[in-house]
Amino acid sequence: MRVRTVLALSTAATALLLAVPQSGSAAPRPAKATGQPAKCAEKALELRAKQSADPTVVRISVTNRAGRACTVDRIPTVTFGDLDGAALPTPAGESGPYRLGAGRTAYAAVRTIADQADPQARRVDSITVSADPALYGRSFTAREVGAGGAVLVWEPVTTWWKPSVAAADKALGLS
């Protein structure tokens, strides 16, 4: 049994070596540049959150206060009080970089709940917004957001970062 395992590993290792393209150098090649600026430092970002005229929607924004362009994640991370999980992106998609120019602001719209009368609605006293899941972000109380004593939440969704409030609203189907 042991001889077969070693033989199988040896065969697999040989197959891997043959599959790797050979070059004149044994050193690994550097990855090609993506053309994207570096990730934004948390201290360079200013986050804001405010309930819109529609009590089921919170508008969020991120401003790059640095002197040069940087990137945030294209999908904002929005969490609610002590509830598990984050708002799901609409449209659905994967994380990726979003370029934010120096002094520029990006916007997103978050639908916290579809129906305020929903009996499964949860009430939270804060929301946390981050421009990248690797960053802490900023927490806002329900009062700071303009939602009174509580934000109603059930199956929340968020748009990707957009260049304007109108574009974020349109992505959420508000226009």
C-alpha positions as CSV (number, residue, x, y, z in Angstrom):
1,M,0.0,0.0,0.0
2,R,2.8,2.4,0.9
3,V,4.7,1.8,-2.3
4,R,1.7,2.6,-4.4
5,T,1.2,5.9,-2.6
6,V,4.8,7.0,-3.2
7,L,4.6,5.9,-6.8
8,A,1.3,7.8,-7.3
9,L,2.9,10.9,-5.8
10,S,6.0,10.6,-7.9
11,T,3.9,10.3,-11.0
12,A,1.8,13.3,-10.1
13,A,4.8,15.4,-9.4
14,T,6.4,14.4,-12.7
15,A,3.1,15.4,-14.5
16,L,3.1,18.8,-12.8
17,L,6.7,19.4,-13.7
18,L,6.0,18.6,-17.4
19,A,3.0,20.8,-17.4
20,V,4.9,23.9,-16.2
21,P,6.3,25.9,-19.2
22,Q,10.1,25.9,-19.1
23,S,12.1,29.1,-19.5
24,G,15.7,30.0,-19.5
25,S,15.5,31.1,-15.8
26,A,14.5,29.2,-12.8
27,A,13.2,32.3,-11.1
28,P,9.5,33.0,-11.2
29,R,8.3,35.7,-13.5
30,P,6.7,38.8,-11.9
31,A,2.9,39.1,-12.4
32,K,1.9,41.6,-15.1
33,A,0.8,44.9,-13.8
34,T,-3.0,45.3,-13.7
35,G,-2.9,49.1,-14.3
36,Q,-4.9,49.6,-11.1
37,P,-3.6,51.9,-8.4
38,A,-3.0,50.5,-4.9
39,K,-5.8,49.8,-2.5
40,C,-7.0,52.8,-0.5
41,A,-5.7,53.2,3.0
42,E,-8.6,53.3,5.5
43,K,-7.5,56.7,6.8
44,A,-7.8,58.2,3.3
45,L,-11.5,57.3,3.0
46,E,-14.5,59.2,4.3
47,L,-17.7,57.2,4.6
48,R,-21.2,58.6,4.9
49,A,-24.6,57.0,5.2
50,K,-28.0,58.7,5.2
51,Q,-31.6,57.5,4.8
52,S,-33.2,58.7,1.6
53,A,-36.8,60.0,1.4
54,D,-37.8,56.3,0.9
55,P,-37.5,54.9,4.5
56,T,-36.4,51.5,3.1
57,V,-33.3,53.0,1.4
58,V,-30.0,54.2,2.8
59,R,-27.6,56.0,0.5
60,I,-24.0,55.5,1.3
61,S,-20.9,57.2,-0.2
62,V,-17.1,56.9,0.0
63,T,-14.7,59.8,-0.7
64,N,-11.0,59.4,-1.4
65,R,-9.3,62.2,0.6
66,A,-5.8,61.1,-0.6
67,G,-3.8,63.0,-3.1
68,R,-3.8,60.2,-5.6
69,A,-6.2,57.6,-7.0
70,C,-6.6,54.3,-5.2
71,T,-9.0,51.3,-5.3
72,V,-11.8,50.1,-3.1
73,D,-13.8,46.9,-3.5
74,R,-16.5,47.4,-6.2
75,I,-19.1,46.1,-3.8
76,P,-19.5,48.0,-0.5
77,T,-19.8,45.9,2.7
78,V,-22.9,46.9,4.7
79,T,-23.7,45.1,7.9
80,F,-26.6,45.7,10.3
81,G,-26.1,45.9,14.1
82,D,-25.3,42.5,15.6
83,L,-27.0,40.5,12.8
84,D,-24.9,38.0,10.8
85,G,-24.2,38.6,7.2
86,A,-24.0,41.6,4.9
87,A,-26.3,43.2,2.3
88,L,-26.1,41.2,-0.9
89,P,-24.9,42.9,-4.1
90,T,-27.3,43.8,-6.9
91,P,-26.5,42.8,-9.5
92,A,-24.9,39.7,-8.1
93,G,-21.2,39.6,-8.7
94,E,-17.7,39.0,-7.4
95,S,-15.4,41.4,-5.6
96,G,-13.1,43.4,-7.7
97,P,-11.3,46.8,-7.7
98,Y,-13.2,50.1,-8.2
99,R,-10.9,53.0,-9.0
100,L,-11.5,56.1,-6.9
101,G,-9.7,59.2,-8.1
102,A,-8.2,61.7,-5.8
103,G,-10.9,63.8,-4.1
104,R,-13.6,61.8,-5.9
105,T,-16.7,60.2,-4.3
106,A,-18.5,57.0,-5.2
107,Y,-22.1,56.2,-4.2
108,A,-24.3,53.2,-3.5
109,A,-27.9,52.6,-2.5
110,V,-28.9,50.0,0.1
111,R,-32.4,48.6,0.3
112,T,-32.7,47.5,3.9
113,I,-36.1,46.0,3.7
114,A,-38.7,45.6,0.9
115,D,-41.8,45.9,3.0
116,Q,-41.8,47.8,6.3
117,A,-44.8,45.8,7.5
118,D,-42.9,42.5,7.0
119,P,-43.4,40.5,10.3
120,Q,-39.9,39.1,9.9
121,A,-38.2,42.5,10.0
122,R,-35.4,43.0,12.4
123,R,-34.7,46.3,14.1
124,V,-31.1,47.3,14.6
125,D,-29.6,50.3,16.2
126,S,-26.7,50.7,13.8
127,I,-25.3,49.9,10.4
128,T,-21.6,49.6,9.4
129,V,-20.3,50.5,6.0
130,S,-16.9,49.6,4.6
131,A,-15.4,50.3,1.2
132,D,-13.5,47.0,1.3
133,P,-14.2,43.9,3.3
134,A,-10.5,44.0,4.6
135,L,-11.2,47.4,6.3
136,Y,-13.1,48.1,9.5
137,G,-15.3,50.8,7.9
138,R,-17.5,53.1,10.0
139,S,-20.5,52.4,12.1
140,F,-23.5,54.8,12.1
141,T,-26.3,54.8,14.7
142,A,-29.8,54.7,13.4
143,R,-30.2,58.3,14.5
144,E,-27.1,59.4,12.6
145,V,-28.5,57.7,9.4
146,G,-31.8,59.5,10.0
147,A,-33.9,56.4,10.7
148,G,-34.9,57.4,14.3
149,G,-34.4,54.7,16.9
150,A,-34.0,51.7,14.6
151,V,-33.2,50.6,11.1
152,L,-35.6,48.0,9.8
153,V,-33.8,45.2,8.0
154,W,-34.8,42.0,6.2
155,E,-33.0,40.6,3.1
156,P,-31.0,43.7,2.4
157,V,-29.3,44.4,-0.9
158,T,-26.7,47.0,-2.0
159,T,-25.7,48.3,-5.4
160,W,-22.1,48.4,-6.5
161,W,-20.3,51.7,-6.2
162,K,-21.4,54.1,-8.8
163,P,-20.1,57.6,-9.9
164,S,-23.4,59.4,-9.0
165,V,-26.4,59.1,-6.6
166,A,-28.6,58.9,-9.7
167,A,-26.7,55.9,-11.1
168,A,-26.9,54.2,-7.7
169,D,-30.6,54.8,-7.5
170,K,-31.1,53.5,-11.0
171,A,-29.1,50.4,-10.2
172,L,-31.5,49.8,-7.3
173,G,-34.5,50.4,-9.5
174,L,-35.5,53.7,-7.9
175,S,-35.6,55.9,-11.0
